[in-house]
Amino acid sequence: MNFNSAEFLLFLPAVLLLNTLLFGRTRGRHLMLLVASYAFYMAWNWKYAGLIAGSTLIDYFVGLRMAATDDPRRRKLLLIVSLCVNLGVLALFKYFNFFVDGTASVFELIGVDLALPTHSLLLPVGISFYTFQTLSYTIDLYWRRLEPERDLGKFALFVSFFPQLVAGPIVRASDFLPQLHHAPESIDGSRQRVRAGMARIFRGLFKKIVFADLIAALFVDKVFANPSDYSTLDLLLALYGYAFQIYNDFSGYSDIAIGAAMLLGFHIPENFNRPYLSRNVREFWTRWHISLSSWLKDYLYIPLGGNRGGRTARNLMITMGLGGLWHGAGLNFVLWGVYHGLLLIASRAADRHASPDAPAGVLFRDRFLTFHLVLGGWLLFRVRDMDHLAEYATAFATFSGGTALHPAAIGLLALAALVHFTPRGAADGLWKGWSKLPEVIQGAGYAAAIVLLCGLSVDAAVFIYFQF
Protein backbone atom coordinates (compact mmCIF):
# COMPACT_ATOMS: atom_id res chain seq x y z
CA MET A 1 0.00 0.00 0.00
CA ASN A 2 1.66 3.20 -1.17
CA PHE A 3 1.44 6.34 0.90
CA ASN A 4 0.42 8.19 -2.28
CA SER A 5 -2.45 5.84 -3.13
CA ALA A 6 -6.21 6.03 -2.73
CA GLU A 7 -6.07 2.93 -0.51
CA PHE A 8 -3.88 4.72 2.01
CA LEU A 9 -6.22 7.74 1.97
CA LEU A 10 -8.90 5.38 3.27
CA PHE A 11 -6.65 3.28 5.50
CA LEU A 12 -5.02 6.06 7.54
CA PRO A 13 -8.25 7.90 8.53
CA ALA A 14 -9.80 4.57 9.57
CA VAL A 15 -6.81 3.78 11.80
CA LEU A 16 -6.86 7.31 13.24
CA LEU A 17 -10.56 6.98 14.05
CA LEU A 18 -10.03 3.66 15.82
CA ASN A 19 -7.01 5.11 17.62
CA THR A 20 -9.21 7.94 18.94
CA LEU A 21 -12.07 5.64 19.94
CA LEU A 22 -9.64 3.46 21.87
CA PHE A 23 -8.08 6.44 23.65
CA GLY A 24 -7.26 5.43 27.23
CA ARG A 25 -7.50 1.69 26.47
CA THR A 26 -3.83 1.02 26.06
CA ARG A 27 -3.94 -2.70 25.35
CA GLY A 28 -6.80 -2.41 22.89
CA ARG A 29 -5.11 0.50 21.12
CA HIS A 30 -1.84 -1.38 20.77
CA LEU A 31 -3.63 -4.48 19.50
CA MET A 32 -5.50 -2.41 16.91
CA LEU A 33 -2.25 -0.80 15.72
CA LEU A 34 -0.61 -4.23 15.49
CA VAL A 35 -3.45 -5.62 13.38
CA ALA A 36 -3.44 -2.49 11.21
CA SER A 37 0.31 -2.75 10.70
CA TYR A 38 0.07 -6.35 9.52
CA ALA A 39 -2.86 -5.46 7.25
CA PHE A 40 -0.80 -2.60 5.81
CA TYR A 41 2.12 -4.94 5.06
CA MET A 42 -0.04 -7.78 3.76
CA ALA A 43 -1.56 -5.44 1.17
CA TRP A 44 1.64 -6.14 -0.85
CA ASN A 45 1.98 -9.87 -0.27
CA TRP A 46 0.23 -11.61 2.61
CA LYS A 47 2.61 -14.58 2.51
CA TYR A 48 5.62 -12.56 3.64
CA ALA A 49 3.93 -11.41 6.83
CA GLY A 50 5.17 -14.71 8.23
CA LEU A 51 8.76 -13.50 7.91
CA ILE A 52 8.06 -10.49 10.14
CA ALA A 53 6.18 -12.69 12.62
CA GLY A 54 9.03 -15.22 12.66
CA SER A 55 11.68 -12.57 13.22
CA THR A 56 9.54 -11.06 15.97
CA LEU A 57 9.10 -14.35 17.84
CA ILE A 58 12.74 -15.35 17.58
CA ASP A 59 14.10 -12.04 18.84
CA TYR A 60 11.44 -11.80 21.55
CA PHE A 61 12.41 -15.17 23.04
CA VAL A 62 16.12 -14.53 22.49
CA GLY A 63 15.68 -11.33 24.48
CA LEU A 64 13.95 -13.12 27.36
CA ARG A 65 16.61 -15.83 27.48
CA MET A 66 19.41 -13.30 27.30
CA ALA A 67 17.97 -11.36 30.23
CA ALA A 68 17.67 -14.54 32.27
CA THR A 69 21.38 -15.40 32.22
CA ASP A 70 24.66 -13.74 33.16
CA ASP A 71 26.77 -16.41 31.46
CA PRO A 72 28.83 -14.51 28.83
CA ARG A 73 29.08 -17.53 26.54
CA ARG A 74 25.35 -18.21 26.65
CA ARG A 75 24.56 -14.55 26.02
CA LYS A 76 26.93 -14.49 23.05
CA LEU A 77 25.40 -17.71 21.70
CA LEU A 78 21.92 -16.17 21.89
CA LEU A 79 23.15 -13.06 20.08
CA ILE A 80 24.68 -15.25 17.37
CA VAL A 81 21.34 -17.05 16.96
CA SER A 82 19.59 -13.71 16.42
CA LEU A 83 22.24 -12.50 13.98
CA CYS A 84 22.32 -15.74 12.00
CA VAL A 85 18.54 -16.06 11.68
CA ASN A 86 17.86 -12.43 10.77
CA LEU A 87 20.84 -11.94 8.48
CA GLY A 88 20.41 -15.44 7.07
CA VAL A 89 16.83 -14.70 5.94
CA LEU A 90 17.96 -11.35 4.54
CA ALA A 91 20.83 -13.01 2.68
CA LEU A 92 18.59 -15.72 1.24
CA PHE A 93 16.01 -13.37 -0.21
CA LYS A 94 18.22 -10.44 -1.14
CA TYR A 95 21.76 -11.65 -1.80
CA PHE A 96 21.71 -15.37 -2.62
CA ASN A 97 21.38 -14.97 -6.39
CA PHE A 98 23.87 -12.07 -6.39
CA PHE A 99 26.60 -14.15 -4.77
CA VAL A 100 25.78 -17.24 -6.83
CA ASP A 101 26.03 -15.24 -10.05
CA GLY A 102 29.23 -13.60 -8.84
CA THR A 103 30.79 -16.96 -8.01
CA ALA A 104 29.83 -18.36 -11.42
CA SER A 105 31.33 -15.30 -13.14
CA VAL A 106 34.64 -15.74 -11.30
CA PHE A 107 34.90 -19.40 -12.31
CA GLU A 108 33.93 -18.50 -15.87
CA LEU A 109 37.04 -16.29 -16.06
CA ILE A 110 39.22 -19.35 -15.51
CA GLY A 111 37.25 -21.44 -18.00
CA VAL A 112 35.04 -23.35 -15.58
CA ASP A 113 31.31 -23.33 -16.31
CA LEU A 114 29.37 -23.78 -13.09
CA ALA A 115 25.63 -24.42 -13.17
CA LEU A 116 24.77 -23.16 -9.70
CA PRO A 117 21.16 -23.09 -8.49
CA THR A 118 19.32 -19.78 -8.05
CA HIS A 119 15.83 -18.94 -6.78
CA SER A 120 12.98 -16.80 -8.09
CA LEU A 121 11.65 -15.63 -4.71
CA LEU A 122 10.30 -12.10 -4.55
CA LEU A 123 12.21 -9.68 -2.36
CA PRO A 124 10.02 -8.95 0.68
CA VAL A 125 9.24 -5.24 0.91
CA GLY A 126 11.10 -3.51 3.74
CA ILE A 127 13.10 -6.57 4.81
CA SER A 128 16.34 -4.59 5.15
CA PHE A 129 14.65 -2.05 7.42
CA TYR A 130 12.86 -4.33 9.86
CA THR A 131 15.87 -6.68 10.01
CA PHE A 132 18.11 -3.85 11.22
CA GLN A 133 15.34 -2.76 13.57
CA THR A 134 15.07 -6.09 15.36
CA LEU A 135 18.85 -6.51 15.44
CA SER A 136 19.17 -3.20 17.31
CA TYR A 137 17.06 -4.79 20.06
CA THR A 138 19.11 -7.97 20.57
CA ILE A 139 22.45 -6.17 20.23
CA ASP A 140 21.42 -3.54 22.79
CA LEU A 141 20.30 -6.31 25.13
CA TYR A 142 23.64 -8.05 24.74
CA TRP A 143 25.48 -4.83 25.59
CA ARG A 144 23.07 -4.31 28.52
CA ARG A 145 21.89 -0.99 27.14
CA LEU A 146 18.26 -2.05 27.30
CA GLU A 147 15.84 -4.02 29.45
CA PRO A 148 13.95 -6.83 27.67
CA GLU A 149 10.38 -6.24 26.55
CA ARG A 150 8.25 -8.90 28.24
CA ASP A 151 5.00 -8.02 26.50
CA LEU A 152 4.95 -9.86 23.17
CA GLY A 153 2.27 -7.57 21.76
CA LYS A 154 4.30 -4.44 22.44
CA PHE A 155 7.42 -5.99 20.96
CA ALA A 156 5.51 -7.12 17.86
CA LEU A 157 4.17 -3.58 17.41
CA PHE A 158 7.70 -2.19 17.65
CA VAL A 159 8.85 -4.49 14.83
CA SER A 160 5.85 -3.93 12.55
CA PHE A 161 4.64 -0.33 13.23
CA PHE A 162 3.26 0.52 9.81
CA PRO A 163 4.34 4.17 9.22
CA GLN A 164 8.02 3.27 9.04
CA LEU A 165 7.83 -0.46 8.38
CA VAL A 166 8.59 -0.44 4.66
CA ALA A 167 11.23 2.27 4.18
CA GLY A 168 12.20 3.66 7.55
CA PRO A 169 13.33 5.62 9.38
CA ILE A 170 15.01 2.71 11.16
CA VAL A 171 13.61 2.97 14.68
CA ARG A 172 15.55 1.55 17.62
CA ALA A 173 13.93 -0.37 20.43
CA SER A 174 15.40 2.03 22.98
CA ASP A 175 13.47 4.88 21.33
CA PHE A 176 10.16 3.19 20.54
CA LEU A 177 9.44 0.64 23.28
CA PRO A 178 9.39 3.20 26.13
CA GLN A 179 6.63 5.07 24.27
CA LEU A 180 4.43 1.98 24.55
CA HIS A 181 4.71 2.09 28.34
CA HIS A 182 3.73 5.74 28.75
CA ALA A 183 0.15 6.99 28.92
CA PRO A 184 -0.95 8.57 25.63
CA GLU A 185 -1.10 12.33 25.39
CA SER A 186 -4.41 13.90 26.35
CA ILE A 187 -6.74 14.77 23.49
CA ASP A 188 -6.66 18.46 24.40
CA GLY A 189 -2.88 18.46 24.47
CA SER A 190 -2.59 16.71 21.11
CA ARG A 191 -3.84 19.52 18.87
CA GLN A 192 -0.40 20.94 18.12
CA ARG A 193 0.89 17.42 17.41
CA VAL A 194 -2.00 16.76 15.02
CA ARG A 195 -1.38 20.00 13.13
CA ALA A 196 2.32 19.21 12.88
CA GLY A 197 1.56 15.68 11.70
CA MET A 198 -0.80 16.84 8.97
CA ALA A 199 1.72 19.44 7.81
CA ARG A 200 4.42 16.78 7.70
CA ILE A 201 2.30 14.39 5.63
CA PHE A 202 1.43 17.18 3.20
CA ARG A 203 5.10 18.12 2.85
CA GLY A 204 6.09 14.53 2.21
CA LEU A 205 3.42 13.99 -0.44
CA PHE A 206 4.39 17.26 -2.12
CA LYS A 207 8.04 16.17 -2.28
CA LYS A 208 7.13 12.76 -3.64
CA ILE A 209 4.44 13.65 -6.17
CA VAL A 210 5.41 17.13 -7.37
CA PHE A 211 9.17 16.83 -7.33
CA ALA A 212 10.34 13.19 -7.26
CA ASP A 213 7.72 11.60 -9.53
CA LEU A 214 7.48 14.43 -12.05
CA ILE A 215 11.25 14.83 -12.34
CA ALA A 216 11.52 11.10 -12.98
CA ALA A 217 8.67 11.03 -15.50
CA LEU A 218 9.64 14.18 -17.39
CA PHE A 219 13.29 13.38 -18.06
CA VAL A 220 15.37 11.33 -15.60
CA ASP A 221 13.97 7.90 -16.52
CA LYS A 222 14.06 8.69 -20.24
CA VAL A 223 17.68 9.88 -20.24
CA PHE A 224 18.97 7.01 -18.11
CA ALA A 225 17.11 4.48 -20.26
CA ASN A 226 18.93 5.61 -23.45
CA PRO A 227 21.89 7.85 -22.53
CA SER A 228 23.44 7.64 -25.99
CA ASP A 229 20.42 9.49 -27.42
CA TYR A 230 21.07 12.63 -25.39
CA SER A 231 23.65 15.42 -25.24
CA THR A 232 26.24 15.84 -22.53
CA LEU A 233 24.18 18.67 -21.05
CA ASP A 234 21.09 16.44 -20.93
CA LEU A 235 23.08 13.71 -19.19
CA LEU A 236 24.31 16.18 -16.61
CA LEU A 237 20.82 17.59 -16.05
CA ALA A 238 19.47 14.04 -15.66
CA LEU A 239 22.12 13.35 -13.02
CA TYR A 240 21.17 16.53 -11.18
CA GLY A 241 17.56 15.48 -11.59
CA TYR A 242 18.19 12.08 -10.04
CA ALA A 243 19.92 13.70 -7.05
CA PHE A 244 16.78 15.70 -6.30
CA GLN A 245 14.47 12.85 -7.27
CA ILE A 246 15.95 10.39 -4.79
CA TYR A 247 16.18 13.04 -2.06
CA ASN A 248 12.55 14.14 -2.43
CA ASP A 249 11.35 10.56 -2.84
CA PHE A 250 13.07 9.18 0.25
CA SER A 251 12.80 12.22 2.51
CA GLY A 252 9.17 12.52 1.38
CA TYR A 253 8.50 8.97 2.59
CA SER A 254 10.21 9.78 5.89
CA ASP A 255 8.12 12.93 6.29
CA ILE A 256 4.89 10.97 5.75
CA ALA A 257 6.03 8.25 8.17
CA ILE A 258 6.94 10.80 10.84
CA GLY A 259 3.68 12.69 10.30
CA ALA A 260 1.51 9.55 10.47
CA ALA A 261 3.28 8.49 13.66
CA MET A 262 2.63 11.94 15.13
CA LEU A 263 -1.08 11.60 14.41
CA LEU A 264 -1.07 8.26 16.24
CA GLY A 265 0.77 9.73 19.22
CA PHE A 266 4.28 8.37 18.55
CA HIS A 267 7.65 9.94 17.85
CA ILE A 268 10.04 8.43 15.33
CA PRO A 269 13.41 10.00 14.52
CA GLU A 270 14.29 12.46 11.81
CA ASN A 271 15.96 10.95 8.78
CA PHE A 272 17.05 13.92 6.63
CA ASN A 273 18.40 17.41 7.21
CA ARG A 274 18.91 19.05 3.80
CA PRO A 275 21.96 16.91 2.97
CA TYR A 276 23.08 18.84 -0.11
CA LEU A 277 24.05 21.78 2.12
CA SER A 278 26.82 19.69 3.71
CA ARG A 279 30.31 21.21 3.82
CA ASN A 280 32.03 17.83 3.58
CA VAL A 281 31.17 14.19 3.00
CA ARG A 282 31.34 13.40 6.72
CA GLU A 283 28.66 16.01 7.34
CA PHE A 284 26.62 14.61 4.44
CA TRP A 285 26.30 11.31 6.30
CA THR A 286 24.98 13.13 9.37
CA ARG A 287 22.24 14.65 7.18
CA TRP A 288 21.38 11.83 4.72
CA HIS A 289 19.47 8.71 5.84
CA ILE A 290 20.41 9.58 9.41
CA SER A 291 18.83 6.48 10.94
CA LEU A 292 20.91 4.14 8.74
CA SER A 293 24.20 6.04 9.04
CA SER A 294 23.87 6.22 12.84
CA TRP A 295 22.95 2.49 12.92
CA LEU A 296 26.03 1.58 10.89
CA LYS A 297 28.19 3.76 13.12
CA ASP A 298 26.90 2.36 16.42
CA TYR A 299 26.50 -1.31 15.47
CA LEU A 300 29.27 -1.82 12.91
CA TYR A 301 31.88 0.95 12.72
CA ILE A 302 32.44 1.37 16.47
CA PRO A 303 32.46 -2.40 17.21
CA LEU A 304 35.07 -2.78 14.45
CA GLY A 305 37.26 -0.32 16.36
CA GLY A 306 36.08 3.01 15.00
CA ASN A 307 38.87 5.57 15.06
CA ARG A 308 41.02 3.53 17.42
CA GLY A 309 44.13 1.51 16.68
CA GLY A 310 45.10 3.21 13.43
CA ARG A 311 42.53 1.21 11.45
CA THR A 312 40.11 4.02 10.70
CA ALA A 313 40.46 3.64 6.93
CA ARG A 314 39.83 -0.11 7.06
CA ASN A 315 36.82 0.30 9.33
CA LEU A 316 35.36 3.03 7.12
CA MET A 317 35.74 0.92 4.00
CA ILE A 318 34.11 -2.13 5.60
CA THR A 319 31.25 -0.06 7.01
CA MET A 320 30.52 1.85 3.83
CA GLY A 321 31.00 -1.19 1.60
CA LEU A 322 28.45 -3.15 3.63
CA GLY A 323 26.25 -0.05 3.77
CA GLY A 324 26.27 0.02 -0.02
CA LEU A 325 25.45 -3.69 -0.17
CA TRP A 326 22.56 -3.11 2.27
CA HIS A 327 20.93 -0.97 -0.42
CA GLY A 328 20.84 -3.68 -3.02
CA ALA A 329 22.33 -6.87 -4.42
CA GLY A 330 24.33 -5.27 -7.19
CA LEU A 331 27.93 -4.42 -7.89
CA ASN A 332 26.97 -0.79 -8.47
CA PHE A 333 25.69 -0.50 -4.88
CA VAL A 334 28.89 -2.00 -3.50
CA LEU A 335 30.95 0.42 -5.61
CA TRP A 336 28.75 3.29 -4.39
CA GLY A 337 29.52 2.31 -0.80
CA VAL A 338 33.25 1.93 -1.50
CA TYR A 339 33.25 5.29 -3.28
CA HIS A 340 31.79 6.97 -0.21
CA GLY A 341 34.26 5.12 1.98
CA LEU A 342 37.11 6.60 -0.04
CA LEU A 343 35.52 10.05 0.17
CA LEU A 344 35.27 9.76 3.95
CA ILE A 345 38.91 8.72 4.21
CA ALA A 346 39.96 11.63 2.02
CA SER A 347 37.74 13.99 4.03
CA ARG A 348 39.43 12.97 7.26
CA ALA A 349 42.86 13.39 5.70
CA ALA A 350 41.91 16.85 4.43
CA ASP A 351 40.67 17.84 7.88
CA ARG A 352 43.93 16.77 9.49
CA HIS A 353 46.01 18.90 7.13
CA ALA A 354 43.67 21.88 6.91
CA SER A 355 44.62 25.05 8.72
CA PRO A 356 42.22 25.86 11.58
CA ASP A 357 42.01 29.37 10.15
CA ALA A 358 41.14 28.18 6.64
CA PRO A 359 37.96 29.85 5.38
CA ALA A 360 34.83 27.83 4.71
CA GLY A 361 34.85 26.78 1.08
CA VAL A 362 38.23 25.04 1.07
CA LEU A 363 38.55 21.47 -0.25
CA PHE A 364 36.02 19.10 1.34
CA ARG A 365 34.47 21.87 3.43
CA ASP A 366 33.05 23.46 0.37
CA ARG A 367 29.34 22.83 -0.22
CA PHE A 368 29.64 23.08 -3.99
CA LEU A 369 32.42 20.52 -4.17
CA THR A 370 30.75 18.19 -1.67
CA PHE A 371 27.47 18.25 -3.59
CA HIS A 372 29.23 17.30 -6.82
CA LEU A 373 31.23 14.55 -5.14
CA VAL A 374 27.95 13.11 -3.89
CA LEU A 375 26.51 13.60 -7.38
CA GLY A 376 29.21 11.34 -8.82
CA GLY A 377 28.13 8.65 -6.39
CA TRP A 378 24.52 8.92 -7.51
CA LEU A 379 25.57 7.86 -10.99
CA LEU A 380 26.86 4.59 -9.54
CA PHE A 381 23.66 4.23 -7.53
CA ARG A 382 21.25 4.86 -10.41
CA VAL A 383 22.65 2.65 -13.17
CA ARG A 384 21.32 -0.88 -13.60
CA ASP A 385 24.69 -2.61 -13.99
CA MET A 386 28.26 -2.02 -15.11
CA ASP A 387 27.36 -2.13 -18.80
CA HIS A 388 24.81 0.60 -18.23
CA LEU A 389 27.42 2.63 -16.33
CA ALA A 390 29.86 2.28 -19.20
CA GLU A 391 27.17 3.34 -21.68
CA TYR A 392 26.32 6.43 -19.63
CA ALA A 393 30.00 7.34 -19.08
CA THR A 394 30.79 6.93 -22.78
CA ALA A 395 27.86 9.13 -23.79
CA PHE A 396 28.87 11.65 -21.14
CA ALA A 397 32.47 11.76 -22.33
CA THR A 398 31.42 12.42 -25.92
CA PHE A 399 30.85 16.11 -25.39
CA SER A 400 27.89 17.68 -27.13
CA GLY A 401 25.93 20.81 -26.33
CA GLY A 402 22.27 21.70 -26.56
CA THR A 403 19.34 20.07 -24.83
CA ALA A 404 16.33 18.06 -25.92
CA LEU A 405 14.62 18.49 -22.54
CA HIS A 406 11.41 20.44 -22.24
CA PRO A 407 11.78 23.82 -20.51
CA ALA A 408 9.18 22.70 -17.95
CA ALA A 409 11.48 19.85 -16.90
CA ILE A 410 14.42 22.19 -16.39
CA GLY A 411 12.18 24.64 -14.53
CA LEU A 412 10.95 21.90 -12.19
CA LEU A 413 14.53 20.86 -11.46
CA ALA A 414 15.45 24.49 -10.71
CA LEU A 415 12.45 24.79 -8.37
CA ALA A 416 13.41 21.61 -6.49
CA ALA A 417 16.95 22.95 -6.04
CA LEU A 418 15.64 26.34 -4.93
CA VAL A 419 13.40 24.78 -2.28
CA HIS A 420 16.26 22.64 -0.98
CA PHE A 421 18.82 25.43 -0.78
CA THR A 422 16.54 28.24 0.46
CA PRO A 423 17.12 29.11 4.15
CA ARG A 424 14.58 27.52 6.48
CA GLY A 425 13.27 30.80 7.82
CA ALA A 426 12.28 32.14 4.40
CA ALA A 427 8.71 30.82 4.60
CA ASP A 428 8.21 31.31 8.35
CA GLY A 429 5.85 34.26 7.82
CA LEU A 430 3.52 32.27 5.59
CA TRP A 431 3.56 29.31 7.96
CA LYS A 432 2.75 31.48 11.00
CA GLY A 433 -0.13 33.10 9.15
CA TRP A 434 -1.52 29.71 8.15
CA SER A 435 -1.17 28.30 11.69
CA LYS A 436 -3.31 31.14 13.07
CA LEU A 437 -6.32 30.12 10.99
CA PRO A 438 -9.10 28.12 12.71
CA GLU A 439 -8.28 24.43 13.08
CA VAL A 440 -11.28 23.41 11.00
CA ILE A 441 -9.99 25.46 8.06
CA GLN A 442 -6.47 24.08 8.48
CA GLY A 443 -7.77 20.51 8.60
CA ALA A 444 -9.98 21.00 5.56
CA GLY A 445 -7.10 22.62 3.68
CA TYR A 446 -4.70 19.78 4.45
CA ALA A 447 -7.29 17.14 3.60
CA ALA A 448 -8.11 18.77 0.26
CA ALA A 449 -4.43 19.23 -0.60
CA ILE A 450 -3.57 15.62 0.26
CA VAL A 451 -6.48 14.25 -1.81
CA LEU A 452 -5.46 16.49 -4.72
CA LEU A 453 -1.83 15.39 -4.54
CA CYS A 454 -2.75 11.71 -4.46
CA GLY A 455 -5.07 12.30 -7.41
CA LEU A 456 -2.21 13.85 -9.36
CA SER A 457 0.19 11.06 -8.45
CA VAL A 458 1.84 9.41 -11.46
CA ASP A 459 0.14 6.00 -11.27
CA ALA A 460 0.79 6.01 -7.49
CA ALA A 461 4.47 5.46 -8.23
CA VAL A 462 6.20 3.37 -5.59
CA PHE A 463 8.91 4.90 -3.44
CA ILE A 464 12.48 4.20 -4.56
CA TYR A 465 13.53 2.70 -1.23
CA PHE A 466 10.80 0.06 -1.30
CA GLN A 467 13.22 -2.09 -3.31
CA PHE A 468 15.77 -2.01 -0.48
Protein Blocks (a to p, Z undefined) as FASTA:
>chain_A
ZZkbfklmmmmmmmmmmmmmmgoilmlmmmmmmmmmmmmmmmmommlmmmmmmmmmmmmm
mmmmmmmpcbfklmmmmmmmmmmmmmmmmmmmmmmmmmmmmmmmmmmmnopacdddddfb
dcdehklmmmmmmmmmmmmmmnopaccdfbfklmmmmmmomklmmnopaddfklmmmmmm
pccddfklmmmmmmmmmmmmmmmmmmmmmmmmmmmmmmmmmmmmmmmlpcfklmmmmmmm
mmmmmmmmmmmmmmmmmmmmmmnopacddfbehkllpfbfklmmmmgokllmmmmmmmmm
mmnnpjgghimmmmmmmmmmmmmmmnoccfklmmmmmmmmmmmmmmmmmmmmpcfkbceh
iajlpmklmmmmmmmmmmmmmpmblmlmmmmmmmmmmgcedjfbdfklmmmmmmmmmmmm
pcfklmmmmmmmmmmpcfklmmmmmmmmmmmmmmmpghhiacfklmZZ
